[in-house]
């Protein structure tokens, strides 16, 4: 069995979402307004128009203004990378729901929503400060 995982994500406008993800520093490739491929590390996220996604799943999409269906977490290499990423998200039209902050003395992260309200988390973990067990 293949160990690849593809995540399918509904979006209102594939072209606008593709431009957003490219603007924040992720690599998205559009195939017209039918679908796009977003590569995040070793993970592939396929962007589909809402109607196509609903047809695939046999259900309506979540109202992201009221509900969160998932949160995608992305690792960062430094606190500075988190801060710079957040600035790009804001410039590209995304919204910040968790301002960059430190947690537990060894994690630094932020939360943002993309153009469709899907939630993302960016996290830098300083393993040298991680509690020992």
VENLINCOR-V445557 format. One record per residue. N is the residue number from 1. RES is the residue in one small letter. SS is DSSP state (H for helix, E for strand, - for the rest). Layout:
n,res,ss
N,RES,SS
N,RES,SS
//
This chain:
n,res,ss
1,x,-
2,x,-
3,x,-
4,x,-
5,x,-
6,x,E
7,x,E
8,x,E
9,x,E
10,x,E
11,x,E
12,x,-
13,x,-
14,x,H
15,x,H
16,x,H
17,x,H
18,x,H
19,x,H
20,x,H
21,x,H
22,x,H
23,x,H
24,x,-
25,x,-
26,x,-
27,x,E
28,x,E
29,x,E
30,x,E
31,x,-
32,x,-
33,x,-
34,x,-
35,x,E
36,x,E
37,x,E
38,x,E
39,x,E
40,x,E
41,x,-
42,x,-
43,x,E
44,x,E
45,x,E
46,x,E
47,x,E
48,x,E
49,x,E
50,x,H
51,x,H
52,x,H
53,x,H
54,x,H
55,x,H
56,x,H
57,x,H
58,x,-
59,x,-
60,x,-
61,x,-
62,x,-
63,x,-
64,x,-
65,x,-
66,x,-
67,x,-
68,x,-
69,x,-
70,x,-
71,x,E
72,x,E
73,x,E
74,x,E
75,x,E
76,x,-
77,x,-
78,x,-
79,x,H
80,x,H
81,x,H
82,x,H
83,x,H
84,x,H
85,x,H
86,x,H
87,x,H
88,x,H
89,x,H
90,x,H
91,x,H
92,x,-
93,x,-
94,x,-
95,x,E
96,x,E
97,x,E
98,x,E
99,x,E
100,x,E
101,x,E
102,x,E
103,x,E
104,x,-
105,x,-
106,x,-
107,x,E
108,x,E
109,x,E
110,x,E
111,x,E
112,x,E
113,x,E
114,x,-
115,x,-
116,x,-
117,x,-
118,x,-
119,x,E
120,x,E
121,x,E
122,x,E
123,x,E
124,x,E
125,x,E
126,x,-
127,x,H
128,x,H
129,x,H
130,x,-
131,x,-
132,x,-
133,x,-
//
